Amino acid sequence: MKSTHLAVTVIAKQLNGAGNVSLTLGSTSGQPLPHFTPGAHIDVHLPIGGIRQYSLCSPAHAAHYEICIRLDPASKGGSQWMHHQLHIGDELTISAPRNHFPLPHAPRTLLFAAGIGLTPLLVMAEALAVQEADFVLHLYLKRQDELAFATRLALLGDRAVIHYSAEGDSLRTHHPAELGSPENGALVACGPAGFMSHLQSLALEYGWRSEQMHSERFKPESAPRLPGDSFDIEIASSGARFTVGLAQSIAEVLENAGVEIELSCEQGMCGACITGVLSGVPDHRDEVLSQKERAANDCIVLCCSRAHSSVLVLDL
């Protein structure tokens, strides 16, 4: 699985709500950038080392990509560098867009965003508005000065409802009425772990089924589980077989064996290393596959998942 790298140039950089900076990225070569759908993200390869994932929040049919980055006080260099050392005219290497958080099809759609979790959901809301669909976007922030994309949100009219916890309006103190009507609905959410866990609990209490809920998290939901037993992996194209030890990941074993795979977040969240499974039973430990995809057992996220069976045959 060879990744597609794209060269882009920073053509605009501006503050977008307190603590956020928006970057507009244009094709360095002048060739059109690949099309993307609402919910897609890209990898950004940092010149200082490392890869970060950012949701694409460009307006529909834009010729450029836009991403919005929150300055993380606990940043290991990524957001700090993007905020303070990246300038207009600088070039970056990015991946082609990937989308493991697509907008679901439903008669009614509830969008819940907290903070910078707005970025994928804003594009979804705009797509639903164009379709004249039945939807509402609830955005949760601490203060009014944190509001990003104010102009685009205003164009959504009363279908965008903004809540400020500093004014006593949070998900813990007030439950939007729409949560009480799960019939024929899809609930789509993106935000920090605490917000997401609370929203999920509320939704289940109101009668939403797990298959109606779709989410994307900033970080893995829980601490890594114990490794589990060792097992073998087999490469379908060559028949080569390797053992994955107790303290190893499938991705690590494949890379050490010289098998080319695509890796990005290495936390089971981005979907870069999803690979087909031809035989065997995966032990899914990712945050990206849907319940339906997990039940099918025909693919696996190589960076974090393991095996319930003694052998997994990979479509490589």
DATA-V813415 format. One record per backbone hydrogen bond with DSSP energy under -1.0 kcal/mol. CO is the residue of the C=O (numbers start at 1). NH is the residue of the N-H. Records with the same first field share a line. If there is no record, write none. Layout:
CO: NH  NH
This chain:
4: 96
6: 94
7: 28
8: 92
9: 26
10: 89
12: 24
14: 22
17: 20
19: 71
20: 16
21: 69
22: 14
23: 67
24: 11  12
25: 65
26: 9
37: 40
40: 56
41: 98
42: 54
43: 95
44: 52
46: 49
50: 46
52: 44
54: 42
59: 62
65: 25
66: 57
67: 23
69: 21
72: 75
77: 81
78: 82
79: 83
80: 84
81: 85  86
87: 90
90: 10
92: 8
93: 45
94: 6
98: 41
108: 186
109: 136
110: 188
111: 138
112: 190
113: 140
114: 117
115: 118
116: 119
118: 122
120: 124
121: 125
122: 126
123: 127
124: 128
125: 129
126: 130
127: 131
128: 133
129: 132
134: 109
136: 111
137: 161
138: 113
139: 163
140: 115
141: 165
142: 166
143: 146
144: 147
145: 18
149: 153
150: 154
151: 155
153: 156
154: 157
156: 159
157: 160
159: 137
161: 139
163: 141
164: 167  169
165: 168
170: 174
176: 179
177: 180
178: 181
182: 185
184: 108
186: 110
187: 214
188: 112
189: 216
190: 114
192: 196
193: 197
194: 198
195: 199
196: 200
197: 201
198: 202
199: 203
200: 204
201: 205
202: 206
203: 208
204: 207
209: 212
210: 213
212: 187
214: 189
231: 244
232: 312
233: 242
234: 314
235: 239
240: 235
242: 233
244: 231
245: 248
249: 253
250: 254
251: 255
252: 256
253: 257
254: 259
255: 258
268: 287
271: 274
273: 302
275: 300
276: 315
279: 313
281: 308  309
283: 306
290: 294
291: 295
292: 296
298: 277
300: 275
301: 304  305
302: 251
306: 283
310: 232
312: 234
313: 278  279
314: 236  316
